Amino acid sequence: MQQTETYKLNLIEMSDPFSPQALNENTQKLEAVVEKMDTRVTVLEGHKAVFGSYNSKLSYDLTYELGFRPKAVIVCSVGGSPKMTMATDSEYGQQNDLVITDTGFFIHSIYVSGPHVFIAFG
């Protein structure tokens, strides 16, 4: 009987006598692999990242709703002379007119007008 390279699953050959033992071993190995994958998926689902864009004007404040409190937000203007600002969910949660809120972020438009892109991590 041969085995697969990665997970060492039994490859039953035509000349092998039929035995449920090889199939049971495969099932147990697959169970262990799936259990590890479930743990990894659960960990990854606990993290969030949202990328988006918006347009602003100098006299306009913007509240952007994400549906969760981000741990960090980075905002960058993409027109003219690019500018970037970042805020983290630290003691203060505010940097250069960018404020993290319970459901997203708020930015005071004095920052710069025009198109912007952002990424928020939760």
Summary of the structure (lengths in Angstrom):
residues: 122
radius of gyration: 25.6
end to end distance: 48.4
largest distance: 80.1
contacts: 300
relative contact order: 0.20
helix: 21%
strand: 37%
